[in-house]
Amino acid sequence: MPKMKTNPGAKKRYSLTGSGKIKRKHAYKSHILTKKSTKRKRNLTYFGQVSKVDEKSAKLLLAMK
C-alpha cells in the first residue's frame, strides 16, 4: 500500500501543538482592514484551534491517523 501524502493546502494552513491538537489562523485578516476595529484585528491575530467536528478531516488531510 502506498504512503499517504500530506495535502499541500492543509500543510500551509494547519500546524500541530505539542499535545496533538491542530492550530489554525483566523480568517478576515488579509485585506480591507480600515473598517475593522483595532480590537477585532488584534483578536484575529492570535491562533485558534480546529473544532472537534473538523479535527478528524483535518488530520486526514495532514496524513495522520
Residue, then its C-alpha position, 0 to 999 in steps of 0.5 A: m500500500p502506498k504512503m499517504k501524502t500530506n495535502p499541500g493546502a492543509k500543510k500551509r494552513y494547519s500546524l500541530t501543538g505539542s499535545g496533538k491538537i491542530k492550530r489554525k489562523h483566523a480568517y478576515k485578516s488579509h485585506i480591507l482592514t480600515k473598517k475593522s476595529t483595532k480590537r477585532k484585528r488584534n483578536l484575529t491575530y492570535f491562533g485558534q484551534v480546529s473544532k472537534v467536528d473538523e479535527k478528524s478531516a483535518k488530520l486526514l488531510l495532514a496524513m495522520k491517523 
